[in-house]
Amino acid sequence: MTAPETLKLIQKWLTDNKKTQAWLAGQLNMSAALLSQVMNGNRKLQTKYIIAISEITEIPLEQLLGTNANDNHQPQIALRGRLSNDYAKKQIDQLLLDVQHCVDLEETIHAK
């Protein structure tokens, strides 16, 4: 799920700027229902949408992500053993997707 702090920042920006979730969904070319699920914490916000929200709202990516631009520590993950059921396989697939999103965000942050 998307970090609650990120969702609070987005909601605060919407409130402060008198914009609705439907307006933001339109700017993102996303359905209002999907954005509502994201804002309620039921769905994860994809990397491309986090980047787009940063551009639309002018909230720095670092602030949206709750990271420090100067933080160069890289997480290290080592997987051992084998997957014994479908649930574990889905969890690994989600982890791989999350890692890819992280890499995409890092590239975007450092490209600016």
C-alpha positions, 0 to 999 in steps of 0.5 A: 500500500502507499504510505499514509504520509504520502496520502496525507500530503496529497489530500492536504494539497487537494484541500489547500488548493480546493481541488477534488480527487476527481480533478486529480484523477482527471489530471492523471488520466486515472478513473476517479474510483481507482484514485479513491481506492488509492486514497483510502489505502486499498490500492497501491499508487504506481510509480508513474502516478507518484511522479505525475502527482509530484509534477502536478502538485509541485510537491518534491518527489523526496517529500512525497516519498518521505526520503532524503535526496542525499540518502545513498544507502541501498537496501540489500535483499537475499532470498533463500529456499524455495516458494512452497505455495501460490501465496508466497509466489504472489508475495515475491512477485509483489516484492519484485514489482515494488523493487522495480518501482523503487528503481524507477523512482530513484532514476527519476529523482536523480535525473532532475 
